[in-house]
Amino acid sequence: MRRVITTASLLLLFSSSLLAAPVYKWVDARGVTHFSAEPPVNQKAESINTNSFQPKVPEKTAEQIAAEEAQASARTQAEVDREVRQKVAEEEAALKKYCSEIRHNLAQLESNPRVMAQVDGQPTRLTEEERQARITEIKKSIEERCATVK
């Protein structure tokens, strides 16, 4: 019984493609396109392949290609602009943090004559000359880098 069902299923499967009739396409005198299983008499007809299940993709015009490229370029430019704005914001935040820390260090150096600093990994008390030199360096750095940062 299984053998009969399998054979009948295979015959039905293969017979559907054999029973498909060819399809013809033609345009009449009024410009109307027709489709039929038989070609018209005294008229040129084109045979259409009905075995293909994928529709033909229309070719893009030069205008469509240019519009797509412009859109992609605009998207790319927008992404670049966003990345640049993000980097600038990060740099501004880092500069603001640096300026805040360096101003704090300057305040500590100016208010405390006995300052300890790490020199070669060892805590060492700065002499007055070293403290004044560091104050000068920090003020110069603040003038150069932090003049616009509040």
Backbone torsions as a table, in degrees:
resi	resn	phi	psi	omega
1	MET	NA	-41.4	178.5
2	ARG	-61.5	-39.2	-178.1
3	ARG	-63.7	-38.1	-179.4
4	VAL	-68.1	-43.7	-179.9
5	ILE	-64.9	-43.0	179.0
6	THR	-63.4	-43.7	179.6
7	THR	-65.1	-42.4	179.8
8	ALA	-65.4	-38.9	178.9
9	SER	-65.0	-42.5	179.1
10	LEU	-65.8	-40.1	178.4
11	LEU	-63.5	-40.9	178.4
12	LEU	-66.0	-39.3	-179.3
13	LEU	-63.2	-46.4	-177.2
14	PHE	-80.6	-23.9	-177.4
15	SER	-75.9	-24.5	-178.2
16	SER	-65.1	-37.4	178.7
17	SER	-75.0	-27.2	179.1
18	LEU	-76.7	-28.0	-177.9
19	LEU	-83.8	-9.2	-178.7
20	ALA	-68.8	127.4	-179.6
21	ALA	-87.6	152.9	177.1
22	PRO	-69.2	152.3	179.5
23	VAL	-116.5	135.5	-179.5
24	TYR	-115.0	148.0	-179.7
25	LYS	-126.1	134.8	175.4
26	TRP	-152.0	163.4	-179.8
27	VAL	-116.1	129.3	-178.6
28	ASP	-83.0	-176.1	-175.9
29	ALA	-64.9	-26.3	-180.0
30	ARG	-87.1	-2.6	178.8
31	GLY	90.1	12.3	-179.3
32	VAL	-89.2	132.8	179.0
33	THR	-86.5	134.5	-179.7
34	HIS	-123.5	151.0	174.5
35	PHE	-125.8	139.1	-178.3
36	SER	-156.7	163.1	177.0
37	ALA	-82.2	-16.0	178.7
38	GLU	-123.6	140.0	179.1
39	PRO	-72.3	149.8	179.8
40	PRO	-73.1	158.9	179.0
41	VAL	-83.0	138.3	177.3
42	ASN	58.1	33.2	-179.7
43	GLN	-142.5	140.6	177.9
44	LYS	-79.3	128.0	-179.5
45	ALA	-126.4	150.2	179.9
46	GLU	-106.6	131.1	177.7
47	SER	-82.1	133.0	-177.7
48	ILE	-106.1	134.2	178.3
49	ASN	-77.7	113.3	-178.4
50	THR	-92.7	-2.7	-179.5
51	ASN	-80.6	-15.8	-178.6
52	SER	-84.5	129.0	-179.1
53	PHE	-99.7	-7.0	-178.1
54	GLN	-97.0	127.6	177.8
55	PRO	-71.1	152.8	178.2
56	LYS	-72.7	136.9	178.9
57	VAL	-87.6	124.7	179.6
58	PRO	-66.0	143.2	178.8
59	GLU	-72.4	144.3	-178.5
60	LYS	-82.9	142.1	176.5
61	THR	-80.2	165.6	179.4
62	ALA	-62.0	-34.8	179.2
63	GLU	-65.9	-40.8	179.7
64	GLN	-66.4	-41.3	179.6
65	ILE	-63.8	-44.0	179.3
66	ALA	-63.4	-40.3	179.3
67	ALA	-64.9	-41.3	179.0
68	GLU	-65.4	-40.6	179.1
69	GLU	-65.9	-39.8	178.6
70	ALA	-64.1	-40.5	179.3
71	GLN	-65.5	-43.0	178.6
72	ALA	-65.1	-39.2	178.6
73	SER	-65.5	-40.6	178.9
74	ALA	-64.3	-41.5	177.7
75	ARG	-63.4	-43.0	-179.2
76	THR	-63.7	-43.0	179.6
77	GLN	-63.8	-39.1	178.3
78	ALA	-64.0	-39.9	178.3
79	GLU	-64.9	-42.7	178.9
80	VAL	-62.9	-44.4	179.1
81	ASP	-60.4	-42.4	179.8
82	ARG	-64.1	-41.9	179.4
83	GLU	-64.5	-41.2	179.8
84	VAL	-64.4	-44.2	178.7
85	ARG	-61.1	-39.1	179.9
86	GLN	-65.4	-43.8	179.4
87	LYS	-64.6	-41.4	178.7
88	VAL	-62.4	-42.4	179.2
89	ALA	-63.3	-40.8	178.4
90	GLU	-64.4	-42.4	179.3
91	GLU	-65.4	-39.5	178.0
92	GLU	-64.8	-40.1	178.5
93	ALA	-65.2	-41.3	178.9
94	ALA	-65.5	-40.0	178.8
95	LEU	-66.0	-40.3	179.0
96	LYS	-62.6	-42.4	178.6
97	LYS	-64.1	-44.7	179.4
98	TYR	-59.3	-47.2	-178.5
99	CYS	-64.2	-38.1	177.9
100	SER	-62.8	-44.7	-179.3
101	GLU	-66.9	-41.6	-176.8
102	ILE	-70.3	-33.6	175.9
103	ARG	-67.8	-37.8	176.3
104	HIS	-62.7	-43.7	179.2
105	ASN	-62.5	-40.1	178.5
106	LEU	-62.9	-43.1	179.0
107	ALA	-62.1	-39.6	178.4
108	GLN	-65.4	-43.4	-179.6
109	LEU	-65.8	-39.0	-177.4
110	GLU	-74.4	-32.8	-175.5
111	SER	-89.3	-16.5	-174.8
112	ASN	-124.1	111.5	180.0
113	PRO	-74.3	-17.5	-180.0
114	ARG	-109.7	93.4	-174.4
115	VAL	-111.4	135.4	174.8
116	MET	-99.9	139.1	178.8
117	ALA	-137.6	156.5	176.9
118	GLN	-84.9	116.4	176.9
119	VAL	-122.5	115.6	-176.9
120	ASP	55.6	37.1	176.7
121	GLY	81.1	0.9	-179.5
122	GLN	-114.9	135.5	175.2
123	PRO	-69.1	127.9	-178.0
124	THR	-136.2	141.5	177.2
125	ARG	-80.5	132.0	179.9
126	LEU	-78.8	142.4	173.1
127	THR	-76.1	168.4	-179.6
128	GLU	-62.1	-37.6	179.5
129	GLU	-66.1	-42.0	178.9
130	GLU	-65.8	-40.5	179.1
131	ARG	-63.0	-45.9	179.1
132	GLN	-64.3	-36.9	177.9
133	ALA	-65.0	-41.5	178.5
134	ARG	-67.6	-37.8	177.1
135	ILE	-61.3	-43.9	179.0
136	THR	-62.9	-44.8	178.9
137	GLU	-60.9	-44.1	-178.1
138	ILE	-67.5	-41.3	177.9
139	LYS	-62.0	-40.9	178.8
140	LYS	-63.9	-43.6	178.8
141	SER	-63.0	-38.7	178.5
142	ILE	-65.6	-42.3	179.2
143	GLU	-62.8	-40.9	-176.2
144	GLU	-75.0	-44.4	-170.7
145	ARG	-103.3	-29.0	-169.0
146	CYS	-112.3	17.9	-177.8
147	ALA	-65.4	-34.8	-177.2
148	THR	-95.4	-10.4	-176.8
149	VAL	-93.3	131.9	179.6
150	LYS	-100.2	NA	NA
